[in-house]
Amino acid sequence: MSRIFSGVQPTGNLHLGNYLGAIRNFVGLQDDYECIYCAVNMHAITVWQEPNELRNNTREVAAAYLAAGVDPEKSIIFAQSAVHAHAELAWIFNCVARIGWLNRMTQFKEKAGKNRENASLGLYAYPSLMAADILAYKATHVPVGEDQKQHLELTRDIAQKFNNDFGKEVFPIVEPLIFGEATRVMSLRDGSKKMSKSDPSDYSRIALTDGRDDIARKLKKARTDADPLPETVDGLEDRPEAANLVGIYAALSGQSKADVLKEYAGSQFSVFKPALTDLAVEKFGPVGEEMKRLMTDPAYVDDVLAKGAERASAIANPIIKEVKEIVGFLGA
Ligand code: AQP
């Protein structure tokens, strides 16, 4: 059976990009696949996390999954650190992946910035842990936003090299599932940068827990150009901020960008932004409200995570055992 794995880092400030690029897509996959959804707290500590915030943010990721409609009876929801297989397989993959492959990862370059010498070793090895997250379950499909495409290619390279090195088809070659009209939601302040949790400006992103007033304020301030909306998608070229808002509208309304432009061609942003605000409040306002409600019941969320970790371990442990035997570890 095809198996889905995906994760979100519990680094706070969950935003519309995380929702449209990933979390929302998790829900529809539950009917056709066995789905495993993780709060990847081991990835989160590749940059400094305050321990209490990390605990809270881990619950918040689980709450976001649940609020979006992931059913914990059907799908597995858990925290990465609770399943040993991730760390064990990551080490083996650190010895399979080549330094040259990791040197090409653009996310490391972006996140480490100029202060590369001072970045954690974990940040550098992040894609190898990500490969372990997926392959510890022999997952076949991974729903993610476009920014993760390069890391998934590395996962494929690691799987292929492991299979070649040991002469066995142990790991599947995973397929990314990147779909919808908003696979890369951009910052509201700068259409050339992706919307991100770590952007210092709160105005750059719409948080999943933002209410109507916050959403309206942020969209009102969102950078745009002075022209009305064009008639065709081609007319959005070289207008990154306009393209971003139209893309968000399309993703939220379930239309194509072309359909949105049919309705709003010639409209000024003074008309389009309030319409987008109403749509955003209607479409993900209830998700934010449910997240807030779930966060008042941490015992329930912790219970979901604990049961999920047990189910995840039951799948991953035999796979790790098999891998250790193949590698030649005694006492696997
Ligand atoms: N702007 C985005 N548009 C579409 N999808 C996005 N994702 C992230 N940003 C966008 C997708 O959300 C999932 C979870 O992301 P993550 O938490 O693992 O880390 P990230 O990709 O590094 O996300 P952020 O929000 O930008 O965090 P920071 O600021 O810490 O780097 C992934 O599927 C991702 O593709």
Residues whose N, C-alpha, C, O or C-beta is under 5 A from the ligand:
A	BS01	AQP	G7 V8 Q9 T11 G17 N18 G21 A22 P143 V144 G145 E146 D147 Q148 A182 T183 R184 V185 M186 K194 M195 S196 K197 S198 D199
